């Protein structure tokens, strides 16, 4: 599921704040909704942090490509 979060960051990289907050909140909610038996407080917090890091990778790639395109135009 980790590549999905990177893709999520790539798609929503323009709105990076919203993407990071959605990853931080959405991933633990998804774990709870699925009913993962190993999901406790610390595990959800760690999962949330990992989701933010992976989404941030996608956001950084998106922002880098966007800046390269803008630099090439001018």
C-alpha positions as a Markdown table, in Angstrom:
| # | Residue | x | y | z |
|---|---|---|---|---|
| 1 | Unk | 0.0 | 0.0 | 0.0 |
| 2 | Unk | 3.0 | 2.3 | 0.3 |
| 3 | Unk | 3.3 | 3.0 | -3.4 |
| 4 | Unk | -0.3 | 4.1 | -3.3 |
| 5 | Unk | 0.6 | 6.8 | -0.8 |
| 6 | Unk | 3.5 | 8.0 | -3.0 |
| 7 | Unk | 1.0 | 8.1 | -6.0 |
| 8 | Unk | -1.4 | 10.0 | -3.8 |
| 9 | Unk | 1.4 | 12.6 | -3.1 |
| 10 | Unk | 2.2 | 12.8 | -6.8 |
| 11 | Unk | -1.4 | 13.5 | -7.7 |
| 12 | Unk | -2.1 | 16.0 | -5.0 |
| 13 | Unk | 1.4 | 17.5 | -4.9 |
| 14 | Unk | 0.1 | 21.0 | -5.8 |
| 15 | Unk | -2.0 | 21.0 | -2.7 |
| 16 | Unk | 0.7 | 19.6 | -0.5 |
| 17 | Unk | -0.7 | 20.7 | 2.9 |
| 18 | Unk | -4.0 | 19.0 | 2.2 |
| 19 | Unk | -2.3 | 15.9 | 0.9 |
| 20 | Unk | -0.1 | 15.5 | 4.0 |
| 21 | Unk | -3.0 | 16.1 | 6.4 |
| 22 | Unk | -5.2 | 13.7 | 4.5 |
| 23 | Unk | -2.5 | 11.0 | 4.7 |
| 24 | Unk | -1.9 | 11.6 | 8.4 |
| 25 | Unk | -5.6 | 11.3 | 9.2 |
| 26 | Unk | -6.8 | 8.9 | 6.4 |
| 27 | Unk | -4.3 | 6.1 | 6.8 |
| 28 | Unk | -5.1 | 5.4 | 10.5 |
| 29 | Unk | -8.8 | 5.6 | 9.8 |
| 30 | Unk | -8.4 | 3.1 | 6.9 |
| 31 | Unk | -6.5 | 0.8 | 9.3 |
| 32 | Unk | -9.3 | 1.0 | 11.8 |
| 33 | Unk | -12.0 | 0.5 | 9.2 |
| 34 | Unk | -10.3 | -2.6 | 7.8 |
| 35 | Unk | -10.2 | -3.9 | 11.4 |
| 36 | Unk | -6.5 | -4.6 | 11.5 |
| 37 | Unk | -5.9 | -6.6 | 14.8 |
| 38 | Unk | -2.5 | -5.1 | 15.3 |
| 39 | Unk | -3.7 | -1.5 | 15.2 |
| 40 | Unk | -3.2 | -0.1 | 18.7 |
| 41 | Unk | -2.3 | 3.5 | 19.7 |
| 42 | Unk | 1.4 | 3.4 | 19.0 |
| 43 | Unk | 1.0 | 1.4 | 15.8 |
| 44 | Unk | -1.6 | 3.9 | 14.5 |
| 45 | Unk | 0.8 | 6.8 | 15.3 |
| 46 | Unk | 3.7 | 5.1 | 13.6 |
| 47 | Unk | 1.5 | 4.2 | 10.6 |
| 48 | Unk | 0.4 | 7.8 | 10.4 |
| 49 | Unk | 4.0 | 9.0 | 10.4 |
| 50 | Unk | 4.9 | 6.5 | 7.7 |
| 51 | Unk | 2.0 | 7.6 | 5.6 |
| 52 | Unk | 3.1 | 11.2 | 5.8 |
| 53 | Unk | 6.6 | 10.4 | 4.9 |
| 54 | Unk | 5.6 | 8.4 | 1.9 |
| 55 | Unk | 3.1 | 11.0 | 0.8 |
| 56 | Unk | 5.8 | 13.7 | 1.2 |
| 57 | Unk | 8.1 | 11.8 | -1.2 |
| 58 | Unk | 5.4 | 12.0 | -3.9 |
| 59 | Unk | 4.8 | 15.6 | -3.1 |
| 60 | Unk | 8.5 | 16.4 | -3.4 |
| 61 | Unk | 8.7 | 14.7 | -6.8 |
| 62 | Unk | 5.6 | 16.5 | -8.0 |
| 63 | Unk | 7.0 | 19.9 | -6.8 |
| 64 | Unk | 10.4 | 19.1 | -8.4 |
| 65 | Unk | 8.9 | 18.3 | -11.8 |
| 66 | Unk | 6.7 | 21.3 | -11.6 |
| 67 | Unk | 9.7 | 23.6 | -10.9 |
| 68 | Unk | 11.7 | 22.1 | -13.7 |
| 69 | Unk | 8.8 | 22.7 | -16.1 |
| 70 | Unk | 8.5 | 26.3 | -15.0 |
| 71 | Unk | 12.2 | 26.9 | -15.3 |
| 72 | Unk | 12.3 | 25.5 | -18.8 |
| 73 | Unk | 9.5 | 27.8 | -19.9 |
| 74 | Unk | 11.2 | 31.0 | -18.9 |
